[in-house]
Amino acid sequence: MPRTVFFISDSTGITAETIGNSILAQFEGVEFDKHRLPFIDDAKKAEAAALRIKTRYAQSGDRPIVVNTMADRSLCEIVAGSGALMLDVFAPFIGPLEDELGTKHSGAVNRSHGLVDFAKYEARINATNYALSHDDGIDVDYAKADLILIGVSRSGKTPTCLYMALHYGVSAANYPLTDDDLDKLELPARLRPYKDRLFGLTIDPQRLAQIREQRRANSRYATLQQCRWELEQAEKLMHVSIEEIASKIFDRFGIERTMF
C-alpha cells in the first residue's frame, strides 16, 4: 500500500505541500497517498486533524507522515498525538534564528500574509492578466510588453509567460510562429517595432512531437518531420547575424568603431 502523507498548515498548506513533494520526490519507487489539510489554526481543528490521521494509521497499519508548517507549537503537539511521523518544516530554522536575533518567535498563525507587499502582489496580478490576454497573439497590442516570446506551437511560450508574470510581475506576451511566417522567413509586421523585446524559444523536436501527439493524436501537426521543419525554419528566422550582435554590443557600451 502507498504511504499516507498529510500536508498540514495554519494557512493554505501550499508551502507544506510544495516542500513536502520536493522531499518525497527523492524516494523513487515509493508510492504516496497525499492529503492537504489547510487552515488548522485552533485546537478544535488540530484535534480533528489528529483523529483523521490516527484513523488512517489504524486502517493502513503504516504510520502516516505529516509535513507540518503550523507555527503554534501547541497545535503541533496535538497533531503529534496521532502517532504520525512529524516533519516540521520550520523547526530547523526557528532555534538558530532565535539565537541570532536575540528574540523568541511569536508562534502566531497566518503571519506569512502580513509580510505581503501589496504593491508587488498587484503588479503580479496585473502582469498575469496581461499574459493571459496576450497569449498566442490573441491581443496584438504589445506596446506595454516587457518582453515577447516567439516560437512554434507548443514550445513552452504560455507557461513561461505565466511563470514570469506570477513570480516576478513581468508583463510577457507571446506570439506563435505560423506556417506562413515560417515559409516567408520574415519577422511578422506586428512584431517588427518591438525587436528589442523579442526572445525566441526552441525545443527538442522529439519532445515537441510527444507534446503535440497528446494534444492532436495522429495528425500531421504532431509528426516528427513537421516538428523538425518548423523548428529549423524558426531558428533561421530568429537567427541574428554576427554583424547585428556586434553592433548591439558596441551600442550598449558606447563603443565607436570604423571599418579597417
Buried (B, 14 or more C-beta within 10 A) or exposed (E): EEBBBBBBBBBBBEBBBEBBBEEBEEEEEEEBEBBBBBBBBBEEBBBEBBEBBBEBBEEBEEBBBBBBBBBBBEBBEBBBBBEBEBBBBBEEEBEEEEEEEEEEBEBEBEEBEEEEEEEEEEBBEBBBEBBBEBBEBEEEEBEEBBBBBBBBBBBBBBEBBBBBBBEEBBBBBBBBBBEEBBEEEEBBEEBEEBEEBBBBBBBEBEEBBBBBBEEEEEEEBBBBEBBBBBBEBBEEBBEEEEEEEEEEEEEEEEEEEEEE
